[in-house]
Amino acid sequence: MQDIVLNAPIPQNTIFLRHNEYEECSTNIIPSQEDADSWAAKFRMLSGRPLDEANPVLDTDLNIGEIRARIAVIQQPLSPSGLAYAVRKHRESPWTLPLFIRNKMLNSLSAGLMSFLVDGSRTILVGGTRSSGKTSLLGALMLEILPRYRIITVEDTPELAVDILRKLKYDILRMKVRSALLQTTTEIAADEGIRTSLRLGDSCLIIGEVRSQEAKALYEAMRVGALANVVAGTIHGASPYGIFDRVVNDLGVPVTSFKATDCIIVANPVKTPDGLHSNRRVLELSEVRKHWTKDPIEEKGFVDLLKYNVEKDELEPTEDLINGDSEIIKTIASGVRGWAGNWDAVYDNILLRARVKQETLDISEKINRPEILEADFNVLSNSMFHQISDKISKEIGLPVGKRVFPEWQKWLMREIKARKF
C-alpha cells in the first residue's frame, strides 16, 4: 500500500487506498466516528500541533516499527462533514538510483548524471506534481552523498529517511520546522531553520519541500556559500518554467536569486493509452544558465540535458549533453585536475557511473538478490567506487572508466561471494 484516504463523514465511507500493483482500490472497511475522533486526539498529542477550528489542518508523521508514514488530517470548517485523513506510507528503506532504474522511472545514464551532479556539489530542485516521486528521488540523491560529508535536513513533516541514514553511519542532523499552514507554535519557522543551518558548520543542505517563505532563505543559503556542498529540495511544478514561475512569482524570490539554481529535475506520472494506469517517470533534467536577466524561456535560460521520449518510454541525452555544451558540467570539471577542457574525460566519468548503476541492477537480477539494490549496499558500493577512483587517479592521473570499472566489478563479485548471495 502507498496511500490511504478516509473521507468525511468517516462512518459513511469505506477506506480507499492506492496499491503499488493494483493502483486505486476500495476496501470494505468503514471506521466508526469514535475511531476517527480517537486518532485525531492521538495525532494532536504525538505531533504537539493544534487541530481545531482555528487550525483545521494537521500535518505530522507516524512511525510504527519499520513503517513510516505521513499523515494529513483536516476538520471543520475546512471539511464541513468533519474529520478526514490522508496517509502516505513511505518505503521501509529509502529508494536508490538502481531501484529507480529497475522501475523505469529513470535509466542508467540519467542515474550516472545525477550522481555526477551530486558529487559536483550542485544546487538541485526536484519538481513534479503530487505523487510523482519527488521526495523518493530526493532521498535517492542523498544516498549519492558520501557518509563522511555532513548533511542537514529541514522539513516541516519528516519524510526523508534520516533514521535509516543515521544507521548507515551518515553524519546527519534533522531539523523540524513549523508547517507553512501554522502561524504560531513552539516550532521555529522554516526560513529561520534554514538560516540556522548555515551556522551549524559546513554541510549539505536538504530541504524536504519548498512551500512558502523558506524559499527566500533557501536562495540566500545558495548565494552566500552553501555551495561548498550540494543543496537540494523538492517543489511542486510540472516543468522548469513552471518551477521558475512558482519560485519567483508565487514565493517572491528575486529573478537574479533564482539563477543560483543549477539543475532542475522534473518527475511526473505518465498515463497509459487506456487511461487506467500511470507510471512514474523522470521527464527531464535541465540546467539553468546564468546569462539571462528577465525571462528564462525567451532568453534560453533552460537547457535540457536529458529529455523523456514517450515512444521509447525512456530518458535520452540531448545534443547539448552529448556535445559537451553544459555550463554546469563544465563548471564542475573546471575544479578537477585533468577534467578542465577535457570533455571526453568528463563524459567518460558520467558513463562510468551509469555503468556501475546498471551492473548493480543486472547482477541483482541475475542472481535473484534484490537486496543488492537497497540502501546499505548502495552506500557501500558508492564508497568503494570512490576509493577505487581515487586509487586509479593516483596511478594514472584520471579515474578512467576502463580502469575503474573492472576493479569495481571485481570488488562487487568478491562482496557478493562474501555475503553468500
Buried (B, 14 or more C-beta within 10 A) or exposed (E): EBBBBBBBBBEEBBBBBBEEEEEEEEEEEEBEEEBBEEBBEEBBEEBEBBBEEEBBBBBBBBEEEEEBBBBBBBBEEEBEEBBBBBBBBBBEBBBBBBBBBBBBBBBBBBBBBBBBBBBBBBBBBBBBBEBBBBBBBBBBBBBBBBBEBBBBBBBBBBBBBBBBBBEBEBBBBBBBBBBBBBEEBEBBBBBBBBBBBBEEEEBBBBBBBBBBBBBBBBBBBBBEEBBEBBBBBBBBBBBBBBBBBBBBEEBEBEBEBBBBBBBBBBBBBBEEEEEEEBEBBBBBBBBBBEEBEEEBEEEEBBBBBBBBEEEEEBBBBBEBBEEBBBBBBBBBBEEBEBBEEBBEBBBBBBBBBBBBBBBBBEBBEEEEBEEBBBBBBBBBBBEBBBEBBEEBBEEEEBBBBEBBBEBBBEBBEEBBEEEEE
